[in-house]
Amino acid sequence: MTPELTALALAGLLQGVQYVLMSVPANLELGLGKTMSPRDPDRLGKPLVEQLSAPTGRLFRAFNNHFEALILFTLAVVVVTLSHQSTTFTAACAYTYLGARILYIPAYWLGLAPWRSLIWSVGFLATIGMVIAALI
């Protein structure tokens, strides 16, 4: 397995960890009656995410943000791997992405501005770097 694929597998596991980090406090705050319901708007009054505390809402948004980032990162890993363009640079980019995503969780949860955005940028640039490296 290439280093990029290993980083992708670890990023998938990180998504699972983020799910637990978000869903446990969300269930404690909202109760199973709400979280296990069909979530009909007329029954709940407003979306569940709007009923969460600020820190748990941040965990929810960080979880969703990782889904969005994971799409582009997966594309980068697939392009690098299928084109046999894995290098020390692309491997470093892959692990930089993973490190940034790990740091992003507490930065978002704690509301660390502008650090959260800077950490996100590092992961994004690392991903774009992988794609560019595969093209040249």
C-alpha positions in Angstrom: 0.0 0.0 0.0 1.3 3.4 -0.9 1.8 6.0 1.9 -1.0 8.0 0.4 -3.4 5.1 0.6 -2.4 4.5 4.2 -3.1 8.2 5.0 -6.5 7.8 3.3 -7.3 4.7 5.3 -6.3 6.6 8.5 -8.4 9.6 7.4 -11.4 7.2 7.1 -10.8 6.0 10.6 -10.5 9.6 11.8 -13.9 10.2 10.3 -15.3 7.4 12.5 -13.6 8.9 15.6 -15.2 12.3 14.7 -18.6 10.7 14.5 -18.2 9.3 18.0 -16.9 12.7 19.3 -19.9 14.4 17.9 -22.7 11.9 18.3 -22.1 11.1 22.0 -22.5 14.6 23.3 -25.3 15.3 20.8 -27.3 12.3 22.0 -26.7 13.4 25.7 -27.8 16.9 24.9 -30.8 16.2 22.7 -31.9 12.8 24.0 -32.6 9.6 22.0 -36.2 10.7 21.5 -35.0 13.4 19.1 -31.9 11.8 17.6 -33.6 8.4 16.8 -36.8 10.1 15.5 -37.6 10.6 11.8 -36.6 14.2 12.4 -39.6 15.7 10.8 -39.4 19.6 10.9 -42.9 20.0 12.3 -42.1 17.7 15.2 -38.7 19.1 16.1 -39.3 22.8 15.5 -35.9 23.4 14.0 -33.0 21.2 12.8 -31.2 19.2 15.4 -27.8 20.9 14.7 -29.4 24.2 15.7 -30.5 22.7 19.1 -27.0 21.7 20.1 -24.7 23.6 22.4 -22.0 25.7 20.7 -19.2 23.2 21.3 -21.2 20.2 20.2 -22.4 22.2 17.1 -18.8 22.9 16.3 -18.0 19.2 16.5 -20.9 18.5 14.1 -19.6 21.1 11.7 -16.0 19.8 11.9 -17.4 16.3 11.2 -19.2 17.5 8.1 -16.2 19.6 7.0 -14.1 16.5 7.0 -16.6 14.7 4.7 -16.2 17.6 2.3 -12.4 17.7 2.6 -12.2 13.9 2.3 -13.7 14.0 -1.2 -10.9 16.1 -2.6 -8.3 14.2 -0.6 -9.6 10.9 -1.9 -9.4 12.3 -5.5 -5.8 13.3 -4.9 -4.9 9.9 -3.5 -6.6 8.1 -6.4 -4.9 10.3 -9.0 -1.4 9.9 -7.4 -1.9 6.1 -6.9 -3.4 5.2 -10.2 -0.9 7.3 -12.1 2.0 5.7 -10.2 3.2 9.1 -9.2 3.8 8.4 -5.5 6.8 10.3 -4.3 8.3 11.5 -1.0 6.5 14.9 -1.7 3.1 13.3 -2.2 3.5 11.1 0.8 4.5 14.2 2.9 1.4 16.0 1.6 -0.8 13.1 2.5 0.4 13.0 6.0 0.3 16.7 6.3 -3.4 16.6 5.3 -4.0 13.9 8.0 -2.1 15.9 10.6 -4.1 19.0 9.7 -7.4 17.2 10.0 -6.4 15.8 13.4 -5.5 19.3 14.6 -8.7 20.8 13.0 -11.0 19.0 15.4 -9.8 20.6 18.7 -9.2 23.9 17.0 -12.8 24.0 15.8 -14.2 22.5 19.0 -12.5 25.2 21.1 -13.4 28.0 18.6 -9.8 28.9 17.9 -9.9 31.7 15.4 -8.1 32.2 13.1 -6.1 29.0 13.8 -9.0 26.7 12.7 -9.0 28.3 9.3 -5.2 28.3 9.0 -5.1 24.6 9.9 -7.8 23.9 7.3 -5.7 25.8 4.7 -2.7 23.6 5.4 -4.7 20.5 4.7 -6.3 22.0 1.6 -2.9 23.1 0.2 -1.4 19.7 0.9 -4.2 18.1 -1.0 -3.9 20.5 -4.0 -0.1 19.9 -3.9 -0.7 16.2 -4.4 -2.8 16.8 -7.5 -0.4 19.3 -9.0 2.5 16.9 -8.3 0.7 14.1 -10.2 0.1 16.5 -13.2 3.7 17.6 -13.5 
